[in-house]
């Protein structure tokens, strides 16, 4: 049986040495999901194209990105083209986006393989791992305990080794709580560091997508890959300038002014308790 590496650096070393292929690593993670997730209930939708994506990376001749062949899971309030994205709600279970969220585009460009979408409470409106769509998500360290919300599925999946790393969203603790409960590294970036375009908002002014991983280095690699200016989220505008050149007087790029408003969709679902 293939022994899975513990971190991204270890995985990249295996790829460089030719000991494994991306297809073998992705297949091993899918088998692990099949074996373990019935107990955890962390995954809501598998990416049926994951093995095809892996095969394309194996056959590719372009330079390898920093996430080459890294299997990741994505919280189910982040759009993925052709993969159902329901924000944890049974009412939206049939919703399939036509395009990837900006951060998913960036992850794919960096070489990541999207394995699956992960569970969350309905519209990320809870710190607990329960939703109308998928039921109760359990903590892999103790199945009687909660993995923490709202990025409960991502936290449980990464902690159980169902993926190398994953993406959650945080408004008032939704990355940090599952990181704490599941023994992971979670980063809630400053709003605007990572584009929110294609992410279903809870509180638009506060929401921030970010990584969950087993090591600081892995979380940093994932965050760097997701970071960048996006004309569809004007809050990211200042990321177009290097930090050492940015001042309070720097004008926004013209694209950021287009339309005069944040065009993240769908509209925010607000909860005054968060």
ZIPE-V430774 format. One record per residue. N is the residue number from 1. RES is the residue in one letter. NEAR is the number of other ideal C-beta (glycine too) atoms within 10 Angstrom. Layout:
{{N:RES:NEAR} {N:RES:NEAR}}
This chain:
{{1:X:5} {2:X:13} {3:X:8} {4:X:16} {5:X:16} {6:X:13} {7:X:17} {8:X:24} {9:X:12} {10:X:11} {11:X:22} {12:X:19} {13:X:12} {14:X:18} {15:X:20} {16:X:10} {17:X:8} {18:X:7} {19:X:10} {20:X:17} {21:X:17} {22:X:24} {23:X:20} {24:X:15} {25:X:23} {26:X:25} {27:X:16} {28:X:17} {29:X:25} {30:X:19} {31:X:12} {32:X:18} {33:X:23} {34:X:12} {35:X:10} {36:X:17} {37:X:23} {38:X:9} {39:X:12} {40:X:24} {41:X:21} {42:X:31} {43:X:26} {44:X:25} {45:X:20} {46:X:17} {47:X:21} {48:X:9} {49:X:15} {50:X:20} {51:X:15} {52:X:12} {53:X:21} {54:X:23} {55:X:15} {56:X:13} {57:X:21} {58:X:14} {59:X:10} {60:X:12} {61:X:4} {62:X:7} {63:X:7} {64:X:14} {65:X:17} {66:X:14} {67:X:27} {68:X:19} {69:X:26} {70:X:27} {71:X:30} {72:X:28} {73:X:29} {74:X:30} {75:X:30} {76:X:32} {77:X:31} {78:X:26} {79:X:24} {80:X:22} {81:X:17} {82:X:13} {83:X:22} {84:X:16} {85:X:25} {86:X:26} {87:X:26} {88:X:30} {89:X:20} {90:X:12} {91:X:12} {92:X:19} {93:X:17} {94:X:8} {95:X:14} {96:X:14} {97:X:16} {98:X:7} {99:X:13} {100:X:21} {101:X:30} {102:X:26} {103:X:28} {104:X:25} {105:X:19} {106:X:21} {107:X:25} {108:X:19} {109:X:11} {110:X:19} {111:X:22} {112:X:28} {113:X:28} {114:X:23} {115:X:27} {116:X:28} {117:X:24} {118:X:33} {119:X:33} {120:X:35} {121:X:25} {122:X:20} {123:X:23} {124:X:32} {125:X:21} {126:X:19} {127:X:18} {128:X:15} {129:X:32} {130:X:18} {131:X:29} {132:X:15} {133:X:20} {134:X:24} {135:X:12} {136:X:15} {137:X:31} {138:X:20} {139:X:23} {140:X:23} {141:X:13} {142:X:10} {143:X:11} {144:X:6} {145:X:13} {146:X:21} {147:X:31} {148:X:26} {149:X:27} {150:X:35} {151:X:38} {152:X:38} {153:X:35} {154:X:40} {155:X:36} {156:X:35} {157:X:33} {158:X:33} {159:X:23} {160:X:21} {161:X:16} {162:X:28} {163:X:29} {164:X:29} {165:X:28} {166:X:31} {167:X:31} {168:X:35} {169:X:26} {170:X:26} {171:X:22} {172:X:17} {173:X:18} {174:X:33} {175:X:31} {176:X:19} {177:X:24} {178:X:34} {179:X:28} {180:X:13} {181:X:22} {182:X:26} {183:X:14} {184:X:28} {185:X:19} {186:X:26} {187:X:21} {188:X:22} {189:X:16} {190:X:10} {191:X:18} {192:X:18} {193:X:19} {194:X:29} {195:X:26} {196:X:26} {197:X:23} {198:X:25} {199:X:29} {200:X:29} {201:X:23} {202:X:23} {203:X:15} {204:X:17} {205:X:10} {206:X:14} {207:X:22} {208:X:21} {209:X:29} {210:X:26} {211:X:30} {212:X:33} {213:X:26} {214:X:19} {215:X:15} {216:X:11} {217:X:13} {218:X:24} {219:X:22} {220:X:15} {221:X:23} {222:X:29} {223:X:19} {224:X:14} {225:X:23} {226:X:25} {227:X:17} {228:X:16} {229:X:19} {230:X:25} {231:X:19} {232:X:19} {233:X:24} {234:X:24} {235:X:21} {236:X:23} {237:X:20} {238:X:18} {239:X:20} {240:X:16} {241:X:14} {242:X:7} {243:X:7} {244:X:5} {245:X:7} {246:X:12} {247:X:7} {248:X:5} {249:X:5} {250:X:12} {251:X:9} {252:X:11} {253:X:17} {254:X:9} {255:X:14} {256:X:20} {257:X:13} {258:X:12} {259:X:11} {260:X:8} {261:X:8} {262:X:16} {263:X:12} {264:X:23} {265:X:13} {266:X:11} {267:X:9} {268:X:17} {269:X:18} {270:X:12} {271:X:14} {272:X:5} {273:X:6} {274:X:17}}
